[in-house]
Amino acid sequence: MQAANPKALLFFVAILPQFVTPGGDVALQILVLAASSIAIELAVLSLYALAAARARLLARDARFGAALDATSGALLVFAGIGLAALRP
């Protein structure tokens, strides 16, 4: 995922050299940093996938859908009241 993201590439080009010791084995250091980054991204994206799977199950529940509709409607009503109160 990071290789396709230009912002991530710029981030690594700007930040990565600060963590590489010039006197050491640069290739090994970059390999360790890349492996660490991939492991962290894998963990984060896996958590996103688990959360999405759970949300999908919740979205199928009729009671949850009704509660979500009621909450969303109430928030929109309160936002409208707030906007009306701000109007001079």
Residue pairs with C-beta under 8 A, 6 or more apart in sequence:
1 8
1 41
1 45
2 8
2 9
2 12
2 37
2 38
2 41
3 9
12 37
16 30
16 33
19 29
19 33
20 26
20 29
20 30
20 33
21 29
58 64
59 65
